[in-house]
Amino acid sequence: MWRPVRRKLKIGAAASGLALVAATVAFGTPLARIPTAPSPSPGDTTCTPVRNVDSVLVRSRITVFGEIHGTNALPEFVGNVLCHAWKRRLPVTLGVELASESSASLDAFVHSSADSARARATLLGDSIWHGSFLDGRNSLAMAQLLERARALARAGGNVRVVAFSRPSQPNRDSTMAAELARVLAGDTSRVVIILTGNIHSRVVPGVAVDSAFRPMTLRLKELVHPRRVIGLNASYQMGTAWICLSDGSPCGPHAIKGHETIPPRGIELGPIEGRYDGVYGVGPIAASPPAVAVKGLP
């Protein structure tokens, strides 16, 4: 019998300009000894089974998958959900927490007719993969998620990509919710899958340092319709993630304690965790390095 192990998750994220301390990071582990993720096959159109995947593959439903930035398993899980939408011939929109100014170029990459090498070079030339603050959102796994979306589109899928991140500021969650509402609210014919930090996917107000904080997904429910939007948290086993801490140390791979509430490869809706509408399980996690560090995709 499955017995969930419940642990409180406090992963560092820049939510509404707040510096949230990563309390579950195992400090003192030498970075050179912490492995990063192996490179999966981003062009694959084989769908790995996911329990209860049909609960999120509903036209007009907006499912917000909360993640720890900088792992391989969480973007890979979302890519597999996209695969199941393609398999069912459902039109699907993928939302990623990257700069909204890059929406058009990311969507163009997904629908590019160029050969793989040229398309990848164009993708990695975008400014979202460059800069001094590489916090996991611009990871190799994120680039491979976009590559997976492109493979599904080239296999006949109706796939759209939108980026919705706004500059860090006190009301960042509000502006991200408004951006998503602007591009999603009018079209109820598509399945919408959003990947963002697990602070933003909460559906109730408040964080440890600000009881009045209103996360992006809660705001999105108010802007669109509460029944259209669900926010999920990740369930995972111990591993590593490429994250940036608030203590001034360099961004990089860090050991992460497990937060496993359901078995891997499944989605469960309901009050499993009080701050969310449900949970998705991925099993063990491993850090995914910045996409630009590998000078191209595998």
Buried (B, 14 or more C-beta within 10 A) or exposed (E): EEEBEEEEBBBBBBBBBBEBBBEBBEEEEEBEEBEBBEBBEBBBBEBEEBBEBEBBBBEBBBBBBBBBBBBBBBBBBBBBBBBBBBBEEBBBBBBBBBBBEBBEBBBBBBBBEEEBEEBBEBBBEBEBBEEEEBBBBBBBBBBBBBBBBBBBBBEEBBBBBBBBBBEEEEBBBBBBBBBBBEBBBEEEEBBBBBBBBBBBBBBEBBBEEBEEBBBBBBBBBEBBEEEBBBBBBBBBBBBBBBBBBEEEEEBBBBBBBBBBBBEBBBBBBEEBBEBBBBBBBBBBBBBBBBBBEBEEBE
